């Protein structure tokens, strides 16, 4: 459940002896540790010496009842910062350099199709796998992009020759890049498949090498998923790893290495949910990257580490992994406190994990496109960028979003996403309840889908715009919000939830927000102030009404407070758990939470500090419960429904 990645502990046994003593003082704080192979690309003899040191130190953990895993620190390579390491193996074994789309060469990252590189990496895996680790974690450099100074690769001469031979083409590097970025889409897809096939072969090579000397080990991958440019998932890496006796494990990441910007922690879980959505079915164990580089008290606080852990589990992870004490830059008291807090949170976290294993995300689903539609005239390989990667401002006003969408009650469609979607992907929208804005409708009409929609939209340019909400209040969108778009009105057949007028002249313009019928589903379309995280209570209530008119939120906080509700639902879409995250600096008052179709009659409020059964008032299919007030800002607690 709780995994701690180690640094050079095998070089300094006294560090491990002290850590094991601290772990024993704090029961439940650590189940397994990860040792790391040598960074850099040294000679094989150097790896063998490091492995022997690990073997000796690992025995200390085995005797303490702690499972030992191992991380392979380098495969394809991390980039220029590795040049300070021992890289004597690069020339000794003739490793083939990676080349970018612009001809740039990375002298510390390597072509995954290179035969010398493959032979070297295979031997490295065997050396460390001989230690019989429970799990072998491949670090996040086994990827096709972000290998400075190469942005995306590999476009070396041998890869170009192999690609041309495979498809009977005669492209130069420049011609192929032009075709991928602005030409016929078939060549983009062929290149993506070519890249994936090469790394798939590498993954199989590494898996076979590991299993040849450690047949009982499990394979695992660490990675970040921030672009569709190479296919949008890592099944090509995980599928070969499934040859082991146990399914492979996943550790997805996405930054947030300090807590100076607390919202980044929540944003990261939304980003990781995209990786979860695209995992193959055989992956069951998924842990988040909680990586607190450089592991110091003025970076990620221990409180911030616990908060990130709880939010990650609220979003569906089934374990936790930490790179939070890999160096000895800090006083020991800092790490002792961290272990104490890990142990103290264990019961709460175990409850979240137990729920996650039999439930699904009940959050608003995020619509995102693929890599085929968008042109890339700058040849910068941004055709795979995902505009909605970390969700929208809906999360920030209380309605958590997730890319995991098999049980989503409704889906949010940001207008930028339409630009990335193929016609086929757009067709899939018309079977879903969608909350979106008028600009997205405008783009869909321009793309030829106007006949599928009962409305058109018109942009207006008043000197001073005011929205009259159906609940009798007035709203004017704040220029301080994260996203401020020009006002639109809706024309056609819709149920109005608000109207726009000129705040100076009083001139009426038309419907600002409406519910429309699209085939067998309903959409909520906002011509005014949807993607704005600075709103009034009445405006937020309008958004709640709109969402619940096209679907039903599993739960939401009725009280007007800066919190967001992260939901888990059963296969029958009954609400099993609601984690409420305070996303402000203010302590909250008691919060009234409306839970739709609760999975039971008992409501248990729980976090690391408290556990209490909450009274409930039932109204048809809903239950109203009141949570105790939080004692601090940026906190989390969960209502478990039993």
N, C-alpha and C positions, 0 to 999 in steps of 0.2 A: 504493500500500500504506500509506504513512505520510502522514497529512494533518495539517497544523498550521493552526489557525484563528488569524487575526491580529485585532488590535484596531484602533487608530488608526495603524497603520504608514503608511498612505497620507498622513496629515497630517504625518508626520515621516520623510522619506526616509532620514535618517541611521540610524534604527532598522532599516530594511530593509537598508541597505548593510551594517550590522554583522551582522545575522542571516544574510544570504547568505554573508558571509565565514565565519561559524561553521559553516554547513551544508557549505560546501566543505571545511572542516577535518575533517568527520566524515562520510565517504562512507556513503550508505545511510540517513542519519538523517531525510530528508525528501524526499518525491516531489512533493507539491503543497501549496500554501497556499490558504487561504480568506480573501479580503477580506470585510469586512462593510459593508452599506449603513448609512445613517444610522439610529441609534436615535431613537425619537420619531416624530412625525408632522409634519415640516416642510413648507414649500411645495415644489412641484415644482422650482422654480429651485434650491433648496438641494440637492436630490438631484442635480441636473445638475452642480452645482459639485463635489459629493463624488465623483461618477462620473468626472469629469475628473481629479481628483487620483489616484483609483485607477488610471486608465488609465496615467498617467505612471509611477506606482510599479510597477505590474504588469509594465511593460516590463523593469524590472531583473531580475525573477524569470524572465521568458521568456528573457532573454539568458543566464541562469545554468542554463537547461535545467530549470526547475522549473515544473510545471503550475500554472495559476492557476484557482481556483474562486471563486465569489462566494456569500455568504450574504445573503438578504433578511431583515433583522433584525426587521421587523414586518409582519404582515398584520392579523389580527384584533386583536392587541394583547396585551401582557404583563400589564397591570394597573397599579395605582396608582403603582408605583415609577417609571413612565415620566414622571411629572409634572415631574420635574426637567429633562427634555429639551426640545428645541424642538418644540412641538406647535401651531405656528401654522397648520398645514394643517387642523386639526379644524374650526375655525369657517369658515375661508376656503372650504372645499369642502363644508361642511355634512354631515360624516360622521355617520351614524346610530348612536347609542349602543346598546350591548347592555343588555338588561334581564334580571334573574334571575327565578327561579320565585317569589320573595317580593316582587317589585316593585323590588328594589334596582337602581340604574342604575350602570353602569361608564362613567365619563366619559373613560377612556383605552382602552377596548375597544369593538368595534363589531359591529353586526349584520351577519353574513356575507351576508344577503339584501339589505342596503341598497344601493340603486342608486348613490348618491353614493360610498359606501365602495368599491364595486366599481370604479367609474370611476377613482377615485384610485389604488387598488392596481394596477390594470392599467397605468396610466401609469408608476408607480414601477418595476414589473417591466421595462417596455420600456426605461426609462432605463438600468438597470443591465445588462440583457441585451445592450444595444448594445456592451458591452465584450467580447462574445464569450467569456465564461468557458467552461471545459470543462464544469463542472457548476454548476447553480444550486441551492443548498440553501435551502429554505424553513424558517425557524426554527420552534420548537415552540409558537408561539402560535396556529397554525392548528388549533385544537381547540375543542370545544364546552364545556369546563369549565375551572375554575381561572383565572377572569378577575376577580380581586378588584376590587370587593366582590361580584361576581357569582360564585356557586358553580357554577351551570350555567345555560346559556342556549340560545337567546335567546327570551325571552317578551315581547318588545316588542309594542305594539299591532298593528303591521303583520304580525308573524309569527303572532299569534293569529288575525288576520283571514284570512291566507293558509291557515293550517291548517284553519280552519272552512270556508272556501270549497272546499278540496280534498276534505274528507270530509263536507260537508253538515251540519256540527255547529254549535252555537251556544254554545260554551263561553266563559265568562270565564276570565281567567288562573287564578284560584283554583280554579274548577271543573275546569279541565284538569289542573292540578297534582294535585288530589285523585284524579282518575281515573287518572293515570299512576302514582301512588304506592300507592293502595289499591283502585282500582276494577277494572273489567274489563280483562283483560290486553291485549285487542286495541288499546285506546287507547294503552297504553304502547308497543306495537310500532309503531303508526302514528306516534307522536311521534318515536321513535328514527329511523324511516325518513325522516321529514320533516327532521329535523336533518341526517342524513347526506346527503340529497339536496341541501340548500342548500350544504353545504361541498363536496360533489362538484362542483357547478356552479362554485364559487369556484376549486377546483383546476383545472378545465378552462379557466376564464378565464385564470388565471395561466400555465398551460402554453401555451395558444394565443398569449398575449401574448409570452412568451419566445421561442417558436419563430418568431414572425413577424419578429423581428429577429436571432435567433441560431439558425438552423435546425439547426445541428450540436450544440447544447448538450444536456446530459443534465439531467433534473430529479431532485430528491432532497428528502427530507423528514427533518427532525429532530423527534423526538417522544418522549413518555413514555406508556406504556400501563399504567395502574394500575387501571382500572375497566372493567366491562362496560356501564356505564350508557348508553353511546351506541353499543352494538353490538359492542364487544369487539375490533374490529380497525380498521385504517385503509385497507382496500381502496378505500373510497370516495374517498380522497385519491390513492392510488397508481395506480389504474386509469386515470384521465384522464392522469396523467403518462406513461403508457406510450405515448402518441402520439408521443413523441420517437423519434429514430432508434435510441437505445440505451435499454435498460430503466432505470427509475428506481432510485435508490439509497436505502438506509435507514440512518438513524442513530438507534437507540433508546437511551434513557437511563434513569437512575433514581437520581441522587444519588451518595453516596459521594465527596464533594468533598474530603475529607481522609482521613487514615489513622489517626485516633485510635481508631477502632473497626474493626480490620482485617477482622473477619468481614463487615462491610458490603460489602466488595469482592466477596466470593463471593456474598452475597445479591443483589447487583446483577446479576451474570451470570445467576442463576436467574430474576430478574425479566425481564431482557431476553430470555431464552429464550421467554417468553410472546409477546413481540412477534414473534420469529422464527417461532414456530409458526403465527402468524396472518398471515404475509406472503403475498401472492399469488405464484403460481409464477414470474411473470416477473421478480421481484426477485432478482438474483444477488449484487449487491455490498452487503454489510451491514457497517457499522462501528459500534463502540460509542461512546457518549458518554463520553469521558474528560475531564471538565471539572473543573479543579482550583481553582475559585473560592476565594479571590482570588489565586491564583498566587504564593504566598509559601512560604518555606522551612519555616515552622511550621504550614503547612496540609497539603498532600499532598507528602510527600517524593518525591524523584526515584526512590528505591527503590520506594516505594508505587505510583508511576506505572508503573514497569516491571512490577510484580507484577500490577496491575490489567490491563495490556495482555495479559500472558501468560495470565491466567485467562480473559479475554474470548475469546482465540483458542482456548484449550482447549475453550471452550463453543461454538465453531463460527463465530465471525465470520470474514470474509474480507478484512478490512482494519482499519486503526486510525485514529482521529481524535482530535485533542487540542485542547482549549481550555486551554492550560497556560502560555501566555506572552503573553496578550493585553494585559497592562499592564506598566509598568516600575517596579513597586513594589519590586522586588528588585535586588540586585547582579547584574551580568551573569554572574558565576561560576556562579550557581545555574542559569541557563538554558544556559550552556555545558556544564555537567555533564549536563544533561538530554539535549541533542543528542548528546553522546558516548555516553550509555547507549542511546539510540534506535538509533544506528548499530551499537553492539556487540551488541544483541539481534536484529538484523535476520535473520541466518541462521537462528536458532532459530524466529523468528516466521514466516519464509517457509516453513519446513518444516511448521509447524502449518497454515498457510493452504493449502498444497498438499494436505494430508490432508483438510482440511475440504471442499474442492471436490468430493471424490468419496466422502464418507462421511456418516454420520448420527449423531445423538446416540444413544449406547447406555446412557444413564443411566436411572434409575428415572423413569418417567413420572408427572407430577403430574395428578391429576384435579381439574378446576375446573368449576364450573357457569356458567350464563349469567345473564341479567338478568330472566328472566320469573317465576321462582317466588316470590321473597321479597317480602313486603309491606314498606312503608316508612311506618309511621304517623306518624313525625316529620316527614315531607315534607322530608327532608334529602338525598334522592337517593342513599342508600347501598344501594339495592336491587341496584346493580351491583358492590358491593365483592367482592373476590376473596380469601377467607380464606387460601388456600394460595399466595398470590402469590409468596412467596419460599421456597417449599418447606417441609419439615418438619425435624425434628431428625435424620432419617436421614442427611442430608448431613453433619451435624456429627459423626456417629460412623463416617463412612467410605464411605457409599453415596450418591454424588452424584445429585441429582435434576434434572429439566429438564421444562419444559412441552413441549419438542419430543419427541414421543412416537411417531412413526411406526414406530420400531424399538426401542421400550422393551421390556426383558425382563419387567418387572412394573410395576404402577401403585400409587402410594400414594394412599389415600383418607382424608383427615382428616374427622372427624365433622362439623365446622362446614360443610364443603362440601355435605353432604347437604341442608342447609336451603336452599341456593341452587339446587338441581337440580330440573328439571321431571321428571315421570314418564317422559317420552321419554328424557331424558338418563340417568336411572337405569337404564332398560332396557339402555342401551349398556354398563353395567358388567358385566352377566352374561356377556359374551363376552371379558372380560379377566381375567388373573391379577392379583388385588388383594391388597395388604397394608393392613390397616386395624385399627380397634379395635372393642371391643364396643359402644361408644356409637353408632358408625355403624350397626352391625347393629340395635341397638335402634330407631334412627330409621327404618331401612329397613322394619322390621316395622311400626312405627306408620304408615308411609306406605302399607301394604298389600302389601308385597312378601315377607311372611313365607313364603308358599308356595314361593318360589324358593330358600329357604335351608334347609339341613338341621339348623340349630341355633336355639336361643333363648339369651338371655343373662340373667344375674341379677346385680344389684349386691349386694355384701356389705359389712358394716360391722364388721369386726373391730377389736379394740383395737390389735392389732399384727399386721400382715400379713407373711407370708413366702412367697416363691415357691421351690419346689423345681424346679430345672431338670433336664431329662432327662440332662444330662452329670454329674449328681451334686452340683452346686454349689447354693448358696442365694443368693437375691437379695431385697433389700428396696429398693423404689424410693426414690431420694433426694429429699427435699423441696427440694433446691437445684436440681433440674432445671428446664429452661425450661417444661415442661408436665407437671403432675402431676394425673392424673385418678383418681377413685375406682376401687377394684378391682372387677372383674366375673369371673364364671365362665361357662364355655360349657357348655350342656346340649344333648346330642344326638350326632349322628354326626360324630365328628372324630378326627383323629390327634393325640394329646396330645403337646405339647413341653414341658409344665410343669404343675405343680399348685400350688394355693394352700392355705395353712393359717394358723391363728391362731398367731402367734409366742409367745403367752403360754400358751394352753391346749393347743396342739397339735391342735386340732380341724381336720379336713380339710374343705375347702369344695368342691373340684372342679378342673376343668381351667382353667388360666390362659391357655394359648396352644394353639391347635389349627389343623390344616390341614383345610379342608373342601372338599367337591366341590360346585361350583356349575355345573350343566350340564356342558359339556365342558371347563371350566377348574377350577383350584383357587385357593382364597383362603387367606391366612394371617391369622387373626383373633387379636388380642391383647386379653385382658381385663385385662392388667396391664403397665404400664411400657413402652409402645412409644414414645410421644413424649417421650422423656427423653434429653437429651444427656449426662447424667452417669451412666454405667453402668459395670458391671464388665466385664472381659474375657469371662467365661463368659456373661453376659447378651448381650453383642454377638455371641458365637458362636451363641447361640440364634436371634438375629435373622437371621444369615447362613444358618443351616440352614432357617429358615422361608422366606426369600426363594428359596433354591435348591430348595426343595420345590415351589414353584409356577411357577418360571421359572429362568433361569440368568443370574447376573450376568456380563457380559462380562469383568469383572476386579474383584478387590478385594484389599486389602492384608491379608494373614493376620496380620502382626505387630501386636501390640496397641500402637498409637501413634496420636496424634491427627492423623491425616491423612485425606484423602478422595480417592477415585479418580474422575476424570472421563474417560469412555470415548467413543471414536468407533468405529463399526462400519461394515462394508461393507453393500451391499444384501443380501448373503446372511447378514448378522448375524455375520460373522467380525470379530474384534477387530483393529482397525488401529492404534490408538494409545491409550495410557493415560497421562493426565497426573495426577501425584500431587501434591496440594497439602498442604503442612504447615500446619495451621490451629492451631498452638500456638506458644508462645514458646520451646519446647524444641527444640534440634537433635535430629534423629531418628537412631536406630541404623540399620544396614543393614535394609532392608525387604524381606520376602518377599512377592511379588505373584503371585497365581494368575490366569492369563490363560486364559479359556475360548475355544476355537476360534480360536486365533491365525491371522491372515491370512497368515503366513509363518513361516519357521524362524529368522529373524535378529531379535534384539532390541537396539535401539540406544537407550541412555540418553543424553538430550541436554537441555541448557538453554543459556543464554548463556555459561556458564562451562566446560562440559565436553562431551565426546562420547566414549562408550565402548560397545563391544559387550559385552552381558551374556551369560554362559553360561546355559543353560536345561536343565531336567530335564522331560521330557515324560511325562505320565500320561494315557493315553487321549486325550480331546479337550482336555486342559489342558496348559499349560506353567507351570512354576514358575521364576521368575527372582528374583534378589536385587539390589535397587538399592543403590548405595553410600549411606552415610549423608549426610543433608543437613548442611551446615556452619552453618546458622542456622535460626531459627524463621521462620515465614511465608515460605515459599519454594515453588518449583514446579519440576518437571522432568517430562519426558515419555519414556515408552518407546514408540518407534516400531517397529512390527512390519513387517518386510520379507520 
